[in-house]
């Protein structure tokens, strides 16, 4: 299993959070859910490594 960095590691986290919230502005619940799903897939593609992605899924699911 790949080791994940679960400590804060986002450059300009407040700016990213604001951009994320702004991206959802005016969207319906379904549109917002679809945006989140696309974002997950874009980021998963950026990571690429299956073991890392599986470890992230497990961490997010609190397994």
C-alpha positions, 0 to 999 in steps of 0.5 A: 500500500502506498503511503499517503501524506495526510498532513496539510500540504496544499499551497495557499489552502484558503485561496483553494478553498475559496476557489472551490466554493466559488466553483459551486456557486449557483449550481444545483445539488446535482450539478455540484455533485457532478462537479465534485465527481469530475474534480475527483477524476481529474485529480485521480488522473493526475495522481495516476498510481492505483496503490496511491488512489486506493490508499486515498479511498481507504483513508477517506472512507475511514477504513 
